[in-house]
Amino acid sequence: MEAVLDALLSLTIPALVILHLVVAPYTKVEESFNIQATHDVLVYGTPTADVYRRLSARYDHFDFPGAVPRTFIGPVLLAGLTQPFIYLAGFRHAQLIVRAVLGLFNAASLLVFRSRVEKAFGKPTARWYTVLQASQFHVLFYASRTLPNMFAFVLTTLALAQLVGDPRTVSAGQCRVAIGFLTYATAVFRSELAILLTSTTLYLLVMGCTTIRRVIPTFLGAFGFSLLASVPVDSYFWQKPIWPELWGFYYNAVLGSSSEWGVSPWHWYFTNALPKIMLNPLTWAVLIPYALFNRSTRLSAQFLTLPSILFIAIYSIQPHKEARFIFYVAPPLTAAAALGASYVFTRRAKSAIYAVASLALVGSVVLSFAGSTGMLMLSSLNYPGGEALSQLRSVVDMTSPSPDVKTVTVHTDVLSCMTGVTLFGQLAYPTKKLNPASDTVSFVFDKSEKPAMLQTPGFWGKFDYVLAEDPSKVTGSWETAGVVEGFAGVEVLKPGAQAAGGDLESGNDIVLGRGGAGAACPGNSQEADGWMVDWAADGAEDSDIEKAQGCSS
């Protein structure tokens, strides 16, 4: 029976990663480089002749390079690993497959971490680790997202898994593996991980797990291997000598340019991000402190938590902060919480205090799962661009008057591109409803965003459809084919109250996608007859599908 329970628990994390992917299949702008690069590697390959011309003519990053160059190591690996599966399933499923493979790699690294917890602390602690990790939202939601952080997460989780347990039992070989993985993650994917590498190495040195004479060769070997992997590959794709993470470090740390994306107070990671990532308040408010001060778990809990806390404390100096920048600490901190949870729960029959604490612990896990589910439902509404592009196919299929149409021209605005429009979504597709004999309709997309061009007379006349945040900026004779609503917050309305932004829509628009299905009242609602929750978007989060009047498609 225990073997079955452990097997089911082991399947929980990958199953939830896939569930989060299916419920929220679209992407945001932060993921765009890696998802577009993976598409380009899959579709256009790696030319060996006339390289610059062929790459610059086809690859997306030459037109949209981003603030800093990013490595192609992740996209190349994803493209290579997913190509057989995409061939079998069809390219229309390529984006899901690409994200699923990345998500399953992250899930596998978490299962490796779980197995190390079980080996070091026993099955009860491993079970609590699994339950606590599975009831958190952020790591599972982001596991399949093509952020540089989530490529690095695989390596950092495998690295920190080597250091689970009593520091007196950690071998020199495990230290070398941990330092090697952290070095590679730092040099290739995220330069700020140099802080986690430093804090972890210092703690290993203080605890006597390794020595400087062992650390230096390990670091230099891993660092050299990282450069040999990144520099040639990235110089090829960017067509200039480049080490991307050095550019990123200079841009963010030296120039401080990341502050342009917002500045948070020094304590934000501790007071805002960590409670959100851990989700269950008992983990960070009770279980981790209990494990740190309990004599039987203190040494192991310190080994799990102190390098992570030091990493966050030092990284808090950087003014620009995002929760995804510290996802790497979730597994070790969750393991420390599991130590406290297991200690309490295994003693539930010994006293009333432990019994009540165990009951509260179980209840908190149930509530965390409920909260995580709610967060997933709301987060799935944050991708109106991707949803609009998907719905556009149905609109074209059902409203086009001519079965002979082979090409549809579409303009996608900035919001659409930032909230889900990707190259994977811009595919030709079957048009069986219109004409069973025809094979595909091709979409031609325009992503022009310069105001001067958008205001040029005649610019909009060349498009059949427009995905637009603000229809008033689309000049000419158009009709709204549908509106996809994004999430803009939760509003509790009193009887007789009107939803905020209720006058933004005409009331006659067709609301498409899950935003319309999930809203308790649409954005164009009038006065409420009773208490209700309005989670429909305001105008700033909508993506309208505008159709040119009189067009042939």
VOGU-3710 file (C-alpha; in Angstrom, 3 decimals, decimal comma):
1> meavldalls> 0,000/0,000/0,000  2,823/2,404/0,869  4,502/1,667/-2,455  1,291/2,616/-4,292  0,994/5,808/-2,240  4,594/6,776/-3,003  4,098/6,068/-6,705  0,971/8,238/-6,815  2,730/11,031/-4,972  5,631/10,829/-7,414
11> ltipalvilh> 3,218/11,239/-10,328  1,508/14,226/-8,718  4,151/16,807/-9,609  4,523/15,989/-13,348  0,749/15,580/-13,644  0,161/19,014/-12,123  2,810/20,592/-14,348  0,989/19,276/-17,420  -2,373/20,353/-15,984  -1,105/23,912/-15,517
21> lvvapytkve> 0,205/23,847/-19,098  -3,102/22,667/-20,575  -5,177/25,173/-18,620  -2,837/28,079/-19,520  -1,233/27,107/-22,854  -0,244/30,592/-24,018  2,835/32,678/-23,228  3,825/36,154/-22,053  6,447/38,532/-23,403  9,074/37,329/-20,897
31> esfniqathd> 8,956/33,904/-22,522  8,969/35,172/-26,093  12,664/34,910/-26,940  12,986/31,219/-26,102  9,641/30,175/-27,578  10,284/32,067/-30,827  13,873/30,814/-31,027  12,738/27,217/-30,527  10,220/27,678/-33,339  12,895/29,064/-35,659
41> vlvygtptad> 15,346/26,239/-34,950  12,596/23,695/-35,591  11,336/25,320/-38,795  14,430/26,822/-40,391  17,195/24,623/-39,028  20,845/25,639/-38,856  22,225/26,648/-42,265  25,892/26,020/-43,002  26,178/28,215/-46,112  25,312/31,885/-46,565
51> vyrrlsaryd> 24,572/31,800/-42,844  24,064/35,496/-42,060  21,657/36,123/-44,916  19,563/33,054/-44,187  19,431/33,577/-40,436  18,739/37,313/-40,588  16,001/36,795/-43,181  14,113/34,202/-41,161  15,000/34,173/-37,467  12,797/36,315/-35,243
61> hfdfpgavpr> 15,571/37,599/-32,959  17,089/39,697/-35,743  13,874/41,744/-35,861  13,112/41,568/-32,124  16,436/41,121/-30,272  15,132/42,138/-26,858  16,858/44,298/-24,254  19,800/41,890/-23,984  20,809/38,871/-26,070  19,863/35,483/-24,643
71> tfigpvllag> 21,434/32,098/-25,136  20,231/29,659/-27,790  21,358/26,652/-25,747  17,860/26,109/-24,330  15,992/26,505/-27,638  18,448/24,225/-29,467  18,027/21,509/-26,825  14,233/21,858/-26,832  14,064/21,764/-30,614  16,245/18,672/-30,784
81> ltqpfiylag> 14,367/16,809/-28,065  10,865/17,657/-29,275  11,327/17,170/-33,014  10,362/13,447/-33,019  7,244/14,084/-30,904  6,188/17,022/-33,076  6,637/14,881/-36,165  4,293/12,251/-34,711  1,682/14,632/-33,250  1,713/17,312/-35,947
91> frhaqlivra> 3,118/20,827/-35,893  -0,160/22,343/-34,714  0,689/20,885/-31,284  4,318/22,000/-31,367  4,085/24,770/-28,770  2,369/22,500/-26,267  4,944/19,767/-26,853  7,876/22,161/-26,491  6,542/23,522/-23,227  5,576/20,061/-21,986
101> vlglfnaasl> 9,114/18,754/-22,451  10,591/21,671/-20,514  7,957/21,231/-17,820  8,656/17,526/-17,490  12,385/18,205/-17,162  11,642/20,559/-14,296  9,262/17,992/-12,797  11,965/15,339/-13,095  14,449/17,558/-11,268  11,907/18,006/-8,460
111> lvfrsrveka> 11,468/14,223/-8,279  15,242/13,803/-8,034  15,153/16,313/-5,193  12,345/14,310/-3,575  14,346/11,097/-3,825  17,289/12,790/-2,084  14,930/13,954/0,674  13,683/10,390/1,093  17,201/8,974/1,203  18,334/11,550/3,764
121> fgkptarwyt> 15,268/11,900/6,008  12,978/8,956/5,275  9,673/8,419/3,488  7,432/10,461/5,817  9,472/13,605/5,194  9,604/12,883/1,452  5,822/12,556/1,378  5,385/15,858/3,139  7,851/17,463/0,775  5,829/16,212/-2,203
131> vlqasqfhvl> 2,520/17,390/-0,781  3,863/20,821/0,172  5,594/21,276/-3,204  2,543/20,125/-5,149  0,243/22,520/-3,297  2,351/25,535/-4,294  1,279/27,414/-7,401  4,166/29,345/-8,879  6,792/26,665/-9,462  4,330/24,289/-11,105
141> fyasrtlpnm> 2,752/27,062/-13,204  6,096/28,356/-14,440  7,769/24,948/-14,829  6,777/24,688/-18,509  7,331/28,365/-19,336  10,277/29,105/-21,583  11,898/31,633/-19,285  15,675/31,550/-18,829  14,908/31,060/-15,137  13,121/27,776/-15,798
151> fafvlttlal> 15,983/26,386/-17,890  18,270/27,292/-14,995  15,795/25,815/-12,496  16,485/22,294/-13,756  20,187/22,701/-13,004  19,849/24,492/-9,673  17,371/21,904/-8,380  19,678/19,045/-9,376  22,591/20,908/-7,770  20,827/21,570/-4,481
161> aqlvgdprtv> 19,519/17,998/-4,420  23,116/16,878/-3,947  23,279/18,803/-0,669  20,146/17,452/1,015  20,858/15,791/4,336  23,323/16,047/7,171  26,257/18,199/6,013  28,628/15,781/7,753  27,611/13,048/5,305  27,889/15,058/2,064
171> sagqcrvaig> 30,711/13,668/-0,053  33,318/15,589/-2,026  31,795/14,175/-5,206  28,378/15,582/-4,360  29,949/18,990/-3,705  31,651/18,898/-7,099  28,394/18,030/-8,863  26,527/20,818/-7,047  29,178/23,432/-7,831  29,394/22,256/-11,445
181> fltyatavfr> 25,643/22,508/-12,067  25,395/25,911/-10,382  28,345/27,205/-12,408  26,813/26,063/-15,685  23,415/27,566/-14,784  25,142/30,846/-13,942  27,341/31,108/-17,018  24,739/30,000/-19,566  21,267/30,935/-18,320  21,147/33,440/-15,428
191> selailltst> 24,157/35,432/-14,286  22,567/36,365/-10,939  22,947/32,740/-9,901  26,566/33,629/-9,201  25,180/34,782/-5,835  23,605/31,377/-5,127  26,805/29,665/-6,293  28,861/31,834/-3,933  26,558/31,459/-0,920  26,342/27,680/-1,373
201> tlyllvmgct> 30,098/27,281/-1,858  30,871/29,421/1,190  28,527/27,332/3,330  30,121/24,120/2,073  33,533/25,516/2,999  32,384/26,646/6,457  30,824/23,243/7,173  33,974/21,445/6,045  32,230/19,615/3,199  34,882/20,682/0,719
211> tirrviptfl> 38,072/22,713/0,443  39,335/25,588/-1,671  41,737/23,195/-3,417  38,740/21,144/-4,575  36,440/24,072/-5,341  38,753/25,972/-7,691  39,387/23,157/-10,216  35,704/22,206/-10,158  34,608/25,778/-10,804  37,188/26,420/-13,519
221> gafgfsllas> 36,353/23,164/-15,295  32,603/23,817/-15,235  33,080/27,464/-16,211  35,317/26,557/-19,140  32,837/23,922/-20,316  30,023/26,486/-20,073  31,888/28,970/-22,251  32,752/26,280/-24,780  29,054/25,438/-24,989  27,587/28,953/-25,010
231> vpvdsyfwqk> 30,002/31,156/-26,946  30,255/29,134/-30,195  26,525/28,309/-30,322  25,373/31,823/-29,495  27,961/33,501/-31,713  26,595/31,406/-34,589  22,964/32,352/-34,020  23,638/36,019/-33,220  26,251/36,228/-35,984  28,775/38,045/-33,836
241> piwpelwgfy> 31,177/37,005/-31,052  29,054/36,933/-27,924  28,669/35,515/-24,442  25,035/36,419/-23,676  25,119/36,238/-19,885  28,060/38,644/-19,747  25,900/41,128/-21,670  23,035/40,458/-19,271  25,237/40,989/-16,220  26,598/44,256/-17,597
251> ynavlgssse> 23,131/45,505/-18,544  21,424/44,599/-15,264  24,122/44,808/-12,603  26,630/47,338/-13,950  24,358/49,732/-15,825  21,370/49,063/-13,547  19,078/49,207/-16,565  16,713/46,585/-15,193  15,325/49,315/-12,919  13,503/50,646/-15,969
261> wgvspwhwyf> 11,074/47,732/-15,473  10,258/48,812/-11,933  11,861/49,133/-8,512  10,799/47,328/-5,339  11,863/47,910/-1,710  14,810/45,905/-0,372  12,577/43,616/1,710  10,184/42,719/-1,142  11,514/39,192/-1,678  11,030/38,354/2,000
271> tnalpkimln> 7,725/40,099/2,600  6,018/39,554/-0,751  7,654/37,068/-3,125  8,550/34,251/-0,716  5,104/34,077/0,935  3,550/33,894/-2,545  5,955/31,220/-3,784  5,588/29,063/-0,676  1,818/29,855/-0,614  1,033/27,855/2,546
281> pltwavlipy> 1,645/30,348/5,386  2,505/27,554/7,816  5,570/26,608/5,752  7,433/29,903/6,211  5,803/31,148/9,424  5,854/27,923/11,474  7,408/24,834/9,893  10,741/26,235/8,714  11,395/28,117/11,994  10,395/24,992/13,927
291> alfnrstrls> 12,786/22,819/11,898  15,586/25,349/12,418  15,178/25,476/16,203  14,282/21,845/16,840  17,418/20,064/18,022  16,914/16,903/15,972  16,340/18,725/12,666  18,388/21,903/13,195  21,601/20,977/11,359  19,868/19,593/8,261
301> aqfltlpsil> 17,405/22,492/8,146  20,237/25,008/8,337  22,000/23,254/5,479  18,821/23,590/3,394  17,904/27,154/4,265  20,937/29,311/5,052  22,531/29,403/1,551  19,112/30,203/0,051  18,349/32,943/2,567  21,809/34,445/2,024
311> fiaiysiqph> 21,226/34,372/-1,746  17,933/36,246/-1,375  19,404/38,752/1,082  22,296/39,665/-1,219  20,122/39,667/-4,335  17,721/42,066/-2,609  20,277/44,802/-3,251  19,206/44,728/-6,917  16,383/47,331/-7,202  14,334/45,461/-9,849
321> kearfifyva> 12,712/42,379/-8,350  10,474/39,617/-9,680  9,329/36,452/-7,937  10,695/34,243/-10,739  14,220/35,436/-9,935  14,198/33,427/-6,691  12,233/30,317/-7,699  15,425/28,301/-7,197  15,062/28,424/-3,405  11,601/26,835/-3,369
331> ppltaaaalg> 12,749/23,162/-3,274  15,264/23,485/-0,389  12,974/25,725/1,670  10,055/23,345/1,059  12,257/20,440/2,176  13,068/22,313/5,388  9,348/22,841/5,968  8,768/19,135/5,307  11,254/18,322/8,086  9,117/20,299/10,519
341> asyvftrrak> 5,857/18,888/9,170  7,043/15,285/9,417  8,327/15,782/12,958  4,962/17,177/14,074  2,743/14,741/12,186  4,558/11,571/13,296  3,938/12,650/16,915  0,247/13,437/16,488  -0,772/10,621/18,847  1,616/11,637/21,628
351> saiyavasla> -0,104/14,806/22,837  -3,062/17,088/22,208  -0,734/19,850/21,006  0,742/17,669/18,283  -2,744/16,414/17,368  -4,121/19,939/16,935  -0,977/21,034/15,069  -1,290/18,036/12,729  -4,931/18,837/12,045  -4,020/22,442/11,262
361> lvgsvvlsfa> -1,228/21,214/9,000  -3,536/18,966/6,983  -6,115/21,741/6,729  -3,505/24,211/5,504  -2,470/21,834/2,718  -6,092/21,444/1,591  -6,542/25,210/1,567  -3,272/25,642/-0,317  -4,447/23,254/-3,030  -7,705/25,204/-3,252
371> gstgmlmlss> -5,838/28,504/-3,435  -3,450/27,167/-6,062  -6,386/25,965/-8,166  -8,031/29,369/-7,945  -4,792/31,101/-8,922  -4,483/28,799/-11,927  -7,998/29,625/-13,087  -7,400/33,357/-12,807  -3,931/33,198/-14,351  -5,314/31,416/-17,398
381> lnypggeals> -7,160/34,661/-18,199  -3,913/36,635/-18,460  -3,247/35,734/-22,109  -5,827/37,595/-24,223  -3,449/37,792/-27,210  -3,002/34,045/-27,434  -6,687/33,461/-26,836  -7,617/36,020/-29,511  -5,308/34,406/-32,057  -6,846/31,023/-31,311
391> qlrsvvdmts> -10,377/32,410/-31,562  -9,508/34,188/-34,819  -9,254/30,819/-36,523  -12,863/30,048/-35,595  -13,973/33,499/-36,702  -12,291/33,105/-40,097  -13,626/29,589/-40,472  -17,213/30,570/-39,736  -17,536/34,047/-41,270  -15,468/33,954/-44,451
401> pspdvktvtv> -17,896/34,161/-47,406  -15,538/32,640/-49,961  -14,186/29,082/-49,907  -11,459/30,148/-52,335  -9,677/32,378/-49,836  -6,138/31,099/-49,265  -4,537/34,001/-47,414  -5,716/36,131/-44,494  -3,729/39,212/-43,473  -3,702/40,086/-39,773
411> htdvlscmtg> -2,185/42,926/-37,756  -1,332/42,111/-34,145  -0,761/45,026/-31,772  1,707/45,250/-28,893  -0,630/43,834/-26,243  -1,471/40,813/-28,395  2,208/40,065/-28,981  2,953/40,486/-25,266  0,141/38,180/-24,142  0,309/35,085/-26,280
421> vtlfgqlayp> 0,797/35,656/-30,010  3,746/33,458/-30,995  5,155/32,083/-34,231  3,760/28,679/-33,290  0,274/30,179/-33,371  0,761/31,753/-36,786  0,188/28,569/-38,748  -1,781/27,647/-41,808  -4,745/25,528/-40,828  -7,450/23,296/-42,390
431> tkklnpasdt> -10,718/24,972/-43,444  -13,072/22,017/-43,542  -16,221/24,003/-42,736  -15,733/26,369/-45,643  -14,547/23,987/-48,274  -13,676/20,341/-47,569  -11,722/20,241/-50,811  -9,388/23,093/-49,823  -6,340/22,260/-47,752  -5,202/25,315/-45,803
441> vsfvfdksek> -5,581/29,023/-45,251  -2,318/30,879/-44,710  -2,063/33,758/-42,270  0,217/36,688/-43,008  0,985/38,667/-39,839  2,161/42,215/-39,343  3,596/43,359/-35,995  4,338/46,999/-36,835  4,363/49,119/-33,700  5,891/52,473/-34,700
451> pamlqtpgfw> 3,286/55,233/-34,142  4,223/57,008/-37,373  3,471/53,902/-39,405  0,242/53,140/-37,539  -0,988/56,654/-38,305  -0,124/56,483/-42,005  -3,212/56,793/-44,261  -3,970/53,485/-45,889  -1,940/51,395/-43,406  -4,959/49,570/-42,001
461> gkfdyvlaed> -6,555/48,990/-45,385  -4,264/46,109/-46,267  -5,492/43,894/-43,417  -8,438/41,534/-43,203  -8,344/41,291/-39,408  -6,750/43,195/-36,558  -6,042/42,040/-33,007  -6,236/45,315/-31,093  -6,262/46,380/-27,468  -7,917/49,703/-28,328
471> pskvtgswet> -10,234/49,578/-31,394  -10,365/53,385/-31,502  -6,783/53,378/-32,771  -7,753/51,282/-35,800  -8,828/53,686/-38,511  -11,162/52,824/-41,354  -14,402/50,919/-41,720  -14,276/47,968/-39,312  -16,636/45,817/-37,318  -15,838/43,943/-34,125
481> agvvegfagv> -15,864/40,210/-34,819  -15,336/39,355/-31,171  -13,795/40,398/-27,873  -11,470/38,301/-25,725  -11,423/39,498/-22,137  -8,386/39,234/-19,897  -8,189/39,230/-16,116  -8,014/42,666/-14,492  -8,690/41,849/-10,853  -11,517/40,685/-8,627
491> evlkpgaqaa> -14,252/43,133/-7,704  -17,004/42,412/-5,188  -20,128/44,418/-6,044  -22,905/45,468/-3,710  -26,546/45,291/-4,818  -27,244/48,085/-7,309  -23,549/48,772/-7,971  -22,066/48,968/-11,447  -18,942/47,101/-12,464  -15,851/49,249/-12,937
501> ggdlesgndi> -15,301/49,860/-16,613  -18,836/48,749/-17,348  -19,286/51,422/-19,949  -16,267/50,444/-21,995  -18,030/47,934/-24,204  -20,934/48,483/-26,518  -23,010/45,660/-25,142  -23,369/44,066/-28,580  -19,897/42,596/-28,891  -19,465/38,854/-29,014
511> vlgrggagaa> -17,298/37,777/-26,072  -15,084/34,864/-27,081  -12,879/32,448/-25,164  -12,600/31,506/-21,533  -12,740/35,118/-20,329  -16,335/35,375/-21,460  -17,220/31,954/-20,108  -15,641/32,630/-16,713  -16,991/36,109/-16,035  -19,829/36,351/-13,570
521> cpgnsqeadg> -20,809/39,515/-15,388  -19,292/40,918/-18,580  -17,493/44,213/-18,845  -20,576/45,789/-20,404  -22,852/44,906/-17,494  -25,204/47,507/-16,086  -26,350/47,654/-12,487  -26,082/44,480/-10,497  -29,287/42,952/-9,197  -27,469/41,224/-6,329
531> wmvdwaadga> -24,073/40,489/-4,897  -21,678/39,194/-7,502  -18,004/38,943/-8,322  -16,884/40,649/-11,532  -13,623/39,261/-12,867  -14,065/40,505/-16,414  -11,332/42,749/-17,709  -11,336/46,466/-18,079  -10,592/47,974/-21,479  -6,831/47,872/-20,958
541> edsdiekaqg> -6,798/44,101/-20,852  -9,140/43,276/-23,724  -8,059/42,089/-27,139  -10,600/42,841/-29,853  -10,799/40,939/-33,136  -11,636/43,617/-35,662  -12,873/42,552/-39,103  -12,684/44,819/-42,114  -16,139/45,542/-43,515  -16,535/44,390/-47,096
551> css> -13,393/42,269/-47,033  -13,422/38,996/-48,887  -12,487/37,054/-45,775
//
